[in-house]
Amino acid sequence: MLEKYFTWLAEVLLIIVVGVGLVFITLHSLYYSYGMMIFGEHSAAATEMFWESEKIWSSIYTVAVIVIAVSTQIVRSFKSSKK
């Protein structure tokens, strides 16, 4: 019973980490893309730079979290099959 509770808690924490991580990536991209407008960067160029960096960093972060989740599930399945 306690193991199911910890598994559920770990899954909820993973969802929270993914959501918070993607929000931080978006804020970082916004700051570094539109912050350059202070130095004379045009809005169109800043928007293009924002979407490029958003796609790259969000994709890398999402793939990394999926790899961690899949590898954790594989390790759990191996542990349960050895019992």
MOFEN-V222469 format. One record per pair of residues at least 12 apart in sequence whose ideal C-beta (glycine too) atoms are under 6 Angstrom apart, sorted by the first residue. I is the first residue (numbers start at 1). J is the second residue. Records with the same first field share a line. If there is no record, write none. Layout:
I=J  J
This chain:
18=65
21=61
25=57  58  61
29=50  53  54
33=46  49  50
34=46
